[in-house]
Structures are given as C-alpha cells and as structure tokens.
Amino acid sequence: MESQGIYHLSYVSTGCDCLRYEQISEILESSKKHNAELGVTGILLYCNKHFFQILEGEKEAVESIFEKIAIDCRHDNVIKLQSTFIPNRQFEHWSMGFKSYNRELSPLDNFNNEEFYNYVHNQLIENEAVSLKLLANFFDLNG
Ligand SMILES: Cc1cc2nc3c(=O)[nH]c(=O)nc-3n(C[C@H](O)[C@H](O)[C@H](O)COP(=O)(O)O)c2cc1C
C-alpha cells in the first residue's frame, strides 16, 4: 500500500426528495464515526440536492464504504468520477469534511475553505487527481 500511495475515490450523486437537515446530519455523524474506525478521510459537498464526495484511505476500506454508499436509498444517480492512487492524503484532518452551498445546512459545515484552497492549489502541482482539480475549480467559482 505504502508504495502505491493513498487510494482516492470520488463520485457525484443526487439526494432524494426526502432529504432534510436531520438526515444529512445523521449521514455525517455516522460517516465520521465509521470512517475514523477504518482510517478513511475525505470531504462531502452538498449543493442544491447534489453531492460530491471524495474518499481516501486504504483501497479495501474505501471500496467497502463506497459499496454501501452506492446502494444507499437516500440518494441515487451515483456516478463514480475517479478511483486512483495519489501520493498523499489530502484530507487528513477530516474523517468527513462537510461543506454546504445551501444556507439551511450551513450549521453542519466543518470545513475551512481558505485553508484547504491554498493547500489544494499547492498540491495540484504534483498531483494528477482530476477530482482535486475539479474541487479547486468549484471553490474558485463558488467560494
Ligand atoms: C451522500 C452520502 C454519503 C455517505 N458517506 C458515507 C461515508 O463517508 N462513510 C460511511 O461510512 N457512510 C457513508 N454514507 C452512509 C452509507 O451509505 C451507509 O448508510 C453506511 O455506511 C451504513 O453503515 P452500516 O452498514 O454500518 O450501517 C453516506 C451516505 C450518503 C447518502
């Protein structure tokens, strides 16, 4: 694993109509706990019912979580964007970082854009992960 680096998986999906603050809060709480147990870190963005998530860690751990996520009925249209190995963990301080672009969910945010924005832009020089570029572009556009 060491020589391959960190397994990095990203996807987008669409939240179901029934999703409210409480359900998203529950998803976040259980994700943080579960991911910490498996040494998985990452970020989840929510914007107008759409999710974008990056998971990183050992390949087996990330894949086992993603298998559950893919069949979770609280969202659908789960489309994997990328699965690859990258040199370093990008979200080591977040068992699941969360950033919402809908004001009613902002109390759940636990993510400092500015800190990560600078970090990602520095990492991009040596990092080929297209989902990190996507994330950096998204932050460029939306703050
Ligand atoms: C958008 C979205 C993101 C999720 N992210 C994670 C995650 O990062 N980690 C996790 O363990 N579960 C995540 N879940 C929940 C899983 O789909 C699933 O409910 C959970 O892993 C079930 O765990 P259990 O089998 O131990 O009950 C997410 C669900 C949704 C809808």
The ligand as an ORCA input file, in Angstrom:
! r2SCAN-3c Opt
* xyz 0 1
  C     -24.208     11.117      0.229
  C     -23.841     10.038      1.195
  C     -22.538      9.978      1.691
  C     -22.165      8.984      2.583
  N     -20.876      8.928      3.042
  C     -20.502      7.946      3.881
  C     -19.164      7.854      4.362
  O     -18.284      8.652      4.029
  N     -18.864      6.836      5.230
  C     -19.795      5.931      5.647
  O     -19.457      5.038      6.419
  N     -21.064      6.003      5.222
  C     -21.442      6.984      4.355
  N     -22.750      7.065      3.950
  C     -23.699      6.111      4.521
  C     -23.635      4.760      3.850
  O     -24.334      4.820      2.616
  C     -24.268      3.661      4.726
  O     -25.523      4.088      5.186
  C     -23.442      3.352      5.933
  O     -22.104      3.104      5.594
  C     -24.064      2.068      6.547
  O     -23.264      1.612      7.558
  P     -23.673      0.254      8.322
  O     -23.763     -0.820      7.285
  O     -22.557      0.056      9.286
  O     -24.983      0.535      8.983
  C     -23.131      8.038      3.029
  C     -24.430      8.116      2.527
  C     -24.791      9.101      1.630
  C     -26.203      9.161      1.121
*
